[in-house]
Amino acid sequence: MRYIVSDIHGCYDEYKKLLAKINFSEQDELYILGDVIDRGKNPIKLLQDIMNHPNITLILGNHELMMYTIMKRMAVDITAENFDKHLTLDDLLDYNLWLQNGGQPTVEQFKKLDKLERMDLLEYLAESSLYEVIQHQNKRYILVHAGLGNFAPEKDLSEYELDELLNERVDYSKRYYSDKHTFVVTGHTPTIYIPEWEKPEVYQKNGHIAIDCGCAAGGRLAAYCIETKQVTYVDKM
């Protein structure tokens, strides 16, 4: 079976409970639509667990991008030759913005890792996907963290910019692809903020499947199964 989860945000216990609930095994596949870090209690432990599962694919989220770009700069050894020019004011402002967006637990736990563990995590993020496409029977599922900003039906997925994939939110009131067998599967926008839905449940309408049910904010963690179309939930503990 193939499952899709999104926006775990450090909720390690809920993640493990969800895997147990769907009986996730080595024969299954899990796609995570980004934002596994920040906000929750165990972001680094969660990221390491995901990294060590060959049958789990991480699709980059905006929080992973923040972590990667900032920690790649800050994890470098400071020397007499680079101390006065290594970090810029923009670097420090980006770091502060990340902390304001829930990055504190990630920073604190990242600092406790040894140098090799830090480099392994950053390399893993650098190699993560920006999107994935899954086929099942006659259906096509486009998996991406936030959406397809500046959408055009003729636009190839490889033509979208980082910001369009990782930050720009979906307009769930509009069908993007005229083909009713094509679905855009997203996280990033908690389902409680989708107009006329406003509940922590997976949203399925207009060719969209939105699966961020706001676990870190007291909602739920959801797993959508491609083959069965069933949704499994775990409430925030």
ABEGO torsion letter per residue (X at the ends): XBBBBBGAGGBAAAAAAAAAAAGBBAABBBBBAEGABEGBABAAAAAAAAAABAABBBBBBAAAAAAAAAAAAAABBBBAAAAAAABBAAAAAAAAAAAAAGAAAAAAAAAABBAAAAAAAAAAAAABBABBBBBBEABBBBBBAAEBBGBBAABBAAABBAAAAAABBBBAABBABABAABBBBBBGBBAAABBGAGBBBBBBBGGBBBABAGAAAGBBBBBBBAAAGBBBBBBBX
